[in-house]
Amino acid sequence: MSKLTDIAPRDFSLHPPRIAPDYRSSLSRGPIHKPIGFATTMAEATGPTFGHDILGPNDHDLLINHAVDGGSAIGPRILVHGVLRDGDGRPVPNALIEVWQANAGGRYRHKKDTYLAPLDPNFGGCGRVITGEDGSYSFRTVQPGAYPWPNGGNDWRPAHIHFSVFGMAFSQRLITQMYFEGDPHIALCPIAQAIPDAAAIDRLTARLDMEATVPMDIRAFRFDIVLRGRGATLFENQLEGT
Amino acid sequence: MMAKLPESASQTAGPYVHIGCVPEFAGLERGYHSQLGTSLRAGLAGDPIIVRGRIIDGVGDPVLDGLVEIWQPDGAGQFHTNGTGFGRAPTHAETGEFVIETVMPGAVIDQNGTLQSPHLALWIVARGINVGLHTRAYFSDSVAEDDPILSMIEPTRRTTLIAQKGSNGYQLDIHLQGENETVFFDV
């Protein structure tokens, strides 16, 4: 028997609305109806977890995980690290974090990205890590470039890294974006600014971390992530697994 | 008791979620040695089924850059604690079709002891979706009239959650807006 927990209700005031008019894609893709809530059942209280055996040796190193012949990606070398916690402050161990991003010129390795900046033959743009027992994670990459995007005006995305995060329960599933301290595009970005709470935007902004910066090697940025915590009620149910 | 921390804000997965979550599907030549969620049937006992569908936006166009994630129990209604029962179905870059090859999930007993009809938990992300959308797929030939979740939903909208059985497997389109807007859950 495993003890399963209710997941705390989502505080939507900390998230962008389903439809944010300045972000044009959301106009036709954000549902009109409010989502319907119900008490946590098994499908929400449980979720997939993954062993370290899924990871390849360089999955956490975007500098080299797509490089050929001992090469390395072009761009400012950075190490991104932080701690994954839940809303109750507990570290979330053994959780999968996947990241993807544009290269240092602002171009994604995708056939639909036709931006002028060239592809880097040594950069793929995806990586993944599993958090340690203390909830910590880190990966190496290049700092992505800003890039223009079609949104009806002269719109440029701030430099960002996409994060996909698994917790212990499927209802904790989160996709977000990490921005960089001091980037003037954050204040101009309809996607970032769709978040109605300035402090919540600030929490998506990684800080330069000189403590973890390796001299003559790589700069570090610190980015902590918080998933939803547990609710009040507990229930027990049969859970089979390995 | 530790201090409550606010959840990190969600942001759209953007148009290139396939790079991060299904890199082989996105065409990356040197992706991961094991791409997640591609073999939902592996280790999951039950009768094989296929669910096909598209994600349709508010102007009627299929979403080409979307991803459907699936979380389900095995045929006996048991959830597993490892990656077994987790799947990913990206939408096709030209047709928008997603294909879920899995096993029929068993009915699940919820915390009140009530039986829930067999269902897949689905999570939808794409460009233009600011917070990932939770929904469910039930099956036209196994929906109980007194299902505790479906009973909460007005009958006209209930059908948006029910995959229809046809000669070619089950079919379920997900409508982000419009007359047939899918029921999404705050869970």
Interface residues (C-beta under 8 A of the other chain):
Chain A: S2 I7 P9 R10 D11 F12 L14 H15 P16 P17 R18 A20 Y23 S25 S26 L27 S28 R29 G30 P31 I32 H33 K34 P35 I36 G37 F38 A39 T40 T41 M42 A43 E44 T46 G47 P48 T49 F50 G51 I54 G56 D59 N65 H66 R85 D86 G87 D88 G89 R90 L96 E98 V99 W100 Y108 R109 H110 K111 K112 D113 G124 G125 C126 R128 H162 S164 F170 S171 R173 L174 I175 T176 Q177 I191 A192 A194 I195 D197 A199 A200 I201 R203 L204 I225 V226 L227 R228 G229 F235 N237 Q238 L239 E240 G241 T242
Chain B: M2 A3 K4 L5 P6 E7 S8 A9 S10 Q11 T12 A13 G14 P15 Y16 V17 H18 I19 G20 C21 P23 A26 G27 L28 R30 G31 Y32 H33 S34 L36 D57 G58 V59 D61 V63 D65 E69 W71 Q72 P73 Q78 F79 H80 T81 N82 G83 T84 G85 F86 A93 V108 I109 D110 Q111 Q116 H119 A121 W123 V125 A126 R127 G128 I129 N130 V131 G132 L133 H134 R136 I149 M152 I153 L176 Q177 E181 T182 V183 F184 F185 D186 V187
